[in-house]
C-alpha cells in the first residue's frame, strides 16, 4: 500500500467544519443567496438532480428543503431526467448538483431542461470554468470545498450546507442561517471524539456487511454513508428507510452485520423501536444522533452524539462525517487506498450518441 495512502481523503474529511464556515462566509459576503431567491421561482416544485454522491446529496437536500422552506421538492438521478423525462413535473425549478461540473448525465439533463424545456436551472458545483455552468442559467461554485480525492466528502456536506442556507434565505429564517454557523463550530469541537469513536470501532471489529438506516433528510445521509463504505473499502452496503427495515431486510441481522442508525427528531421513538429489535436479534449497532435517551444508549454498541442543539434539518450537514470515517478506516484496514478507490474515476464521462445524447438514450 502507498505510504501516503488515504492522505488526501482524511485531510479533506477533517477539514469539513472549517470549509463549511469558509463557504458560508463567501456566499454571504457576495450576497449570492439573496440574489438567487430573487431570481428563482418560488411557486414551483424544486427538483434536485445529481449522480452518485451528488444524487444522495439531492435526496437530503430535497427532504430538507421542504422542512426549511416549505413547498414540495424531490430528488431525481440525472439519468432518470434523460431516460424518462415524462416523470418530471413541468414547469419545475431544477437544481443541478455536480462537484466536477463535467458529469455527462448531469450535462445531458441540464441541456434537456434549459434547451428543450426552456427552464432556467440553478447549478451547484465545486469546480470553476465547468461545462455545467455554460449550460445552466445560474451557477453557484464552492471551490473551497473541492477535493483532490475521487470520493466526495467535504464537497457533499458543503454543497448540502449551501442548499440549506438557500432554503433558509428563501424562508427569511435568519435563526436557521445562524444555526448553520453554530453547527460548524460544534462539529469542529466534536470532531476529535467522532474520529476516535469510529477509528476504535473499525480497529475492534470486522464486519461481513453494512446496513445504513435513516428517514427524512437523513435517508440521503444514510445512502451517502453506504456509498462511502462501498467506494473506500469495497464492502457490501445497503440502505433503507429505518422503518422499512422491518419489512423483509431485517432477515439479514446478525453480529457480523454493522447496522448504522441515523436517528432523527421527528421519527426518534419509531426509529428507536427498530433499534431495540435489531439489538434483540444480536445485530451490532452504530447510532448517530443529536441526543439519545438511556434506552437508546443501552442499544448502541457504538454511539456518536452531536448534542448540537441546532434544528433537525441542519444536522444532515454534519451527520455524514461518521459514515465517511467508517468507509475510510475500513478501507485502510483492508489494505486499500481511499485516495485511489478501485474501479472508480473522479468524474464519469460518457461518449454521446449520434444525436448528442447518452449512449442508448432516445433523443
Ligand atoms: C459524482 C460522482 C461521485 C462518485 C465519483 C464519480 O460526480 O458520481 O458521486 O463518488 O466521484 O462522480 P459529480 O457529478 O458530483 O462531479
Boltz pocket constraint, residues with backbone or C-beta under 6 A from the ligand:
constraints:
  - pocket:
      binder: B
      contacts: [[A, 51], [A, 52], [A, 53], [A, 54], [A, 97], [A, 98], [A, 99], [A, 100], [A, 101], [A, 102], [A, 103], [A, 106], [A, 150], [A, 151], [A, 152], [A, 231], [A, 344], [A, 345], [A, 346], [A, 347], [A, 348]]
      max_distance: 6.0
